[in-house]
Amino acid sequence: MAILPLPAAWPPERPLAISVSVMLEGWADDSAPGIGPMGNPLKAGVLDLQARSWADYGPKVGAWRLLDILAGADAKAVFYVSGLLAERYPDLMRAITAAGHVVAAHGWTQNVIPATQSAEDEVRDLRRCLETLTHTAGTRPLGWLSPRCTPSERTTALLADAGFTWHADFFDSDLPYRIRTPNGPVTAVPFTMEVNDMPLYIRYGSEPEAFTRILTRLVENWHAIGNRPGCLDITTHAHVFGRPAGAIEFKRSLEFVRQRADVAWLTHHQALAGLFNA
């Protein structure tokens, strides 16, 4: 594994790079999130309309609130978007790019995992996701994160073949690194889970304040664990922390980072994947 040099936009005196990621996830009409706020999954074969309605809050309300908060903090994010959601909400896609944020691909739907697909189905969904995002956002996505962050063994090579330059389904490094595929190189961008509303708030049932508390603990103590360069993500889902209780913490987290002189605020696309002196 060849660790890439620090990007040109990453000041060496700021060893910790913090990126903001917003998840905009959509499900097909015959499916719903497998986990939701009620916590008691229905029996197999029953469509969970409560969970689906909960998820629909993201594009209808949550994403717009998060856009306002990002604008107030003068922060840029990568929006990871399901192709089907982009097809359903083109006005939202245009608003994201108009605000200067980056759109990355997050699969066609959240209920279809690349690792479970045939090669033909994976190629089909990758292509239609790419085409839909390009059309609705007005810009071609260059980054990819699989639904459930779970690619197939083919995914990275398929992304290289389709012209993607970076892939975020990686958890084995503190820094990006180059992957060689039969179709050309792709940058593996590490995706961190410590400051992520889905596991913290939904899976583990933590109070919203845990989001900011954990971020603060990591940043303030980074020097105590060696001060080596590394990446840290602030990740929010539009249907989770796009709601008022979570949005308060998202805003607080951005304000905290803005006050720090010892971190670099860089997006996956612009600094961690696209500006390396390789």
N, C-alpha and C positions, 0 to 999 in steps of 0.2 A: 504494500500500500504506500503510494507516494503522496505525502502531505504537501499540499500546494503552499507556495509562499503567501505571506499576508497580502491582501489586496492593496492597491495603491491608495485607496480611500480609507484605509484602516490605520490610524496613527499608532505607531509602535508604543507610545506611552500609555495607550489605552488597551490593555490586553483582553478585555472582555467586550465582545461584540453582541449587542442586543438587537434582535429583529422582531418586528411585529407581524403576526400572521392572523388573518381573519378567515374563518371557515364558513363558506356559503354552500350548504349541502342540501341536495334534493333527492327525493325518493320517487320511484315509479308509482303510478296510481294504485297498483295492487299490492303495495308494500308500505312499511312504516319503520321508524327507527326501532332497533332491537332493545334499546334501553331508553327510558324516559323518566319523568319526575314521579310517576305513580309507584315505580319500583317493583310492581308485581306483574311479570309477563303473562300474557294470555296464553291459553292452550294453543298448540300448533294448529294452523289453518284458520285462525280467527284474525281478521284485520284489526289492528289496534288504531282506531280512529282518534283516540285521545293523543297518542304519541305522534300521529301524523299531523294533527292540528297544532300540537306543540312545536313541531319542526317548521311548520309553515310560518310561524312568527318571524323566523329569520329574514327571509326576503321581503316580507310585508312591512315589518316594523323595525326589527333589530338592526339590520344592516344600515338603515338610514340613520339611526341613533349613533351607531359606531362611526359612521362617516362624519357626523357632526363633532363627535369627541376628537377624532383624529385631526380634523381641521382646527379645532380649538387649541390642540397641543402642537400644531405645526409638525405633525408626524406623518410619515408615509408607511404604508403596509403593503404586504402581498396578500391579495384576496384569492384564496384557493376555491375554485368554483366548479360545481358539478355542471356538466354540459346541459342536462335537462333543465336545471334551474335557470341557466342563462337563456335557454330557449323560451322559458315561461316569463322571464322578467327582463326583457331587453332594456327597458328604461333604467333599471338599476345598474346594469352593466355599463351603460353610457355614463352614468353619474360617477361610477368608480373610476373610470379612466379619465374623465373630465377633471376629477380632483387630483390627478397625478399619481394614483396608486397603480400597482402592477397586478395584472390578472394572470394567475397560473391555473393549470388544469388540475382538476380533482376527480377525474373519472367521469363517466356518463351519469351514473346514479350511485348513491351510497349503498344500495342494497345488492350491488353486483361487485364482487371482489375479484380482481385480476387473477389471483392465485387459484380461483375456482373455475376459471374460464378455459375453453378450448383456445387454441392459437387463433383460429379464425374469428371467434367472437371477440377476443381481446383486441385484435387489429381493427375490427369493425367499430367497436366502441371508442377506441383511442382516436380513430380518424374522425368520427362524427363529433366527439368532444372538441377536438382541435378546430374543426370547421365551424362549429356553432359558436365557440368562444371568439374566434377570429371575426366572425360576422357581427356578433352582438356587441363586443367590446371595441371593435374597430382597430384592434391590434392583435398580432399573433402571439399566443403564449409560448414562452420558451422554457418554462418550468413545469414540473409535474409532481404531484403527491397522490398516491393511490388511495382509494377508499379504504378506511381502516389502516392506512399506511402499510398495506400488505400487497406487494407486487408479486408477479409470477417470476419464474426463472428467466422468462423471455423479456420482461418489461423494459429493462434498461437498454437492451439492444434495439427493441422496437422504437423506443423514444429517440435514440440516436438516428435511426433510419428515417424517422418522421421530422427531424430537424430540431428536436428539443436539445437544449444545451446543458440543463441541470435537472437533477432528480433528487427529491427530498425524502425518499423512503429509507433513510439510513440512520442508524442509532449506535454505530460502532466507533465513533470518533468525536473529538472535540472540535476538529477543524475539517473543512472541505478537503476532498481529495479527488484525483482523476481516476476514472474507470475506463479501461479500454474495452471496447466491444467490437464484434466483427463489422459493425456498421459505423465505427468511429468513436471518438472519446465523448464522455459525458462527465460533468462534475457532480460528484455525490455531495450533497449539502446535508449536514447533520441536522436532524429535527429533534429538539429537546422537549421533554414532557413535564419538567418540574413546575412550570408556570403555565398551566393549561386548564381551562375551566371544565372541560369534559371529565377528566379523571378526578380532579379536585372536588368539584361541586356536585356532579351527577353520580359518578361511580362510588366515590368515597364519602360523600355527604358532608364535606367540610363547609363551614360558614364562608360566605363570599370574601370576607376579610383575609382568609388564608391565601388568596391569590396574591395580594400585595405584600402580605407578611413574608411569604416564601421568597418572592422576588427581592425584597429588601435584605433578607438574611443572606441570600446568595451574593448580591452585589457588594454589600458591606464587608463580607468575609472572604471575598475572592483572593485577596492578597495573602490570607492566612493559610491557603492550601497550595502555595507555590507560585501564584500569580502568573501561571502559564497562559498563553493565548487560548481562547476558547469562544464558543458561540452559545448564546442563550436566547431562547424564543419566549416572547410573550404571545400566547395563543388564545384566541377567543373564538367561540362559535356564535354566529349571529343569532341563532335560536336559543342560546344559553345565556351568555353574558351580554347579549344585545338587550336583555330585559333590565328594568331599572336597578334592581339590587346588584346585578353583576356589572352593569355599565358604570356604576359609581366606582367600583374597584378598578375597572379598566382605566378610567380617567385618572384615578389616583396613581396607578402604576406608571402611566405615561408622564405624569407630573414629577414623580420621583426620579425617573430616568433623566428627564430634562434637566434636573438640578445637579446631576452627577458630572463632574469633569473628568472622571477616570474611566468612562466607558465610551465605546464607539456605537453610535446608533445607525445601523446599516441594515438594509433589506436583503433578503436572500438573493433576489435577482440582481440588484444594482451593484452590490459590493462583494457579497460572498461567492457569487457564481460568475459574474460577468467582468470583473475588473482586475483579475489576477495578472501579476507579472510572471506568467508561466514560461 
